[in-house]
């Protein structure tokens, strides 16, 4: 049986047809670029150029390199000339779903402070001075102007905290994020003299707990807050929420930076322990560094609670225990001092512009936080 009888087409005809088909496919396609796939290298270069000036404005003694290199260089000896035995303290964090509010409101000029505050306030609890900061910015399609607004906010917060923005990473991930969405993460390194590390080991029954006022929600509990404000109360971003302030004004109030006032107190007062009140509220943060056999007794009547918390409490409704373990409820940072140092600590904090309150005391217990 011949080939044509069995298969209907001669081999040379089949080969010719395959060749024509391949050529047609090849001729119908134009060359692909990275930009065609969703990643714009030129936009990335533009973004780095835009943020360079902001980063340089944060430089302090010790910075040896600027943004754009493979790694940020920092000379510890130049920055901490008075330390004999410096210990490095590091911290990393993000800002959670507060980003969704910023994105919906198209307001990105304060979210960078949230990022910096979440990191520098953490390392501060060990008595460390933050030295430098790096950020990670990820998005689906990069807008250099948009990114520059965020990084400008990061740089301003770094300057307020006395640390340098020495690098970061910009990731353009098409298909990973919805249009206009982005994510942020940050990383900071600080230093403290070894013999001056604040670790809570000397906390004892009878010591006083001083709380510093928060500016509102800071950057924690936003999944619950959004559920109440938008789903239960049916509020929109421009609706008034509390005291003539709109939803976006209240929810996007940036996290407070406690670095300068606390470092000022550390120079004059023997602080025994510190806590940054973030996710988990006072119950899960205040006694983290307390030694065995101690606990905290807190009196919530001793400080004014920002009105947003009652809006959430009533609007949920949210039970008391859930409020306490989700939100800071008006206290963003705590220091523990001996009774003899209370007056001096309050005075130094007030001179720094803080609103401190003696919110409780150390009592006997097993690390729990009790409420009077």
VENWOZI-V549724 format. One record per run of one state. SS is the DSSP state (H for helix, E for strand, L for the rest). FROM is the first residue (numbers start at 1). LEN is the number of residues. Records with the same first field share a line. If there is no record, write none. Layout:
SS->FROM-LEN + FROM-LEN
This chain:
L->1-2 + 8-3 + 29-12 + 57-6 + 64-10 + 75-1 + 80-6 + 95-3 + 106-5 + 125-4 + 140-4 + 162-2 + 173-9 + 197-11 + 214-8 + 233-7 + 243-2 + 252-7 + 267-6 + 277-4 + 286-8 + 299-1 + 303-4 + 317-3 + 327-4 + 338-1 + 352-4 + 365-4 + 372-1
H->3-5 + 11-18 + 41-16 + 76-4 + 98-8 + 111-14 + 144-18 + 194-3 + 222-11 + 247-5 + 259-8 + 281-5 + 300-3 + 307-10 + 320-7 + 339-13
E->63-1 + 74-1 + 86-9 + 129-11 + 164-9 + 182-12 + 208-6 + 240-3 + 245-2 + 273-4 + 294-5 + 331-7 + 356-9 + 369-3
